[in-house]
Amino acid sequence: MTAMPLIAYVIKKGAVTIHRLAKTLDNAETDNLGPGDLFGIEAVMASRLHFDNATAKTDCVLVAIKQDQFKQFP
């Protein structure tokens, strides 16, 4: 099995909604994000995949930051 890349994303342009699965498996909690916001940080910080879903509400420009790149920041 190949390891999945652990990536966080910075929103450069656009709007994204994060759907978090609740214990009842409902998409009960959501966050609305915009330019300058970061998502997927749990993956790169904890070295594990996460099960939140991200949906673009508008056309977006995202900057992907791989785990090894992220660890280079002081």
Buried (B, 14 or more C-beta within 10 A) or exposed (E): EEEEEBBBBBBEEBBBBBBBBEEEEEBEEEEEBEEEBEBBBBBBEEEEEBEBEBEEEEEBEBEEBEBEEBEEEE
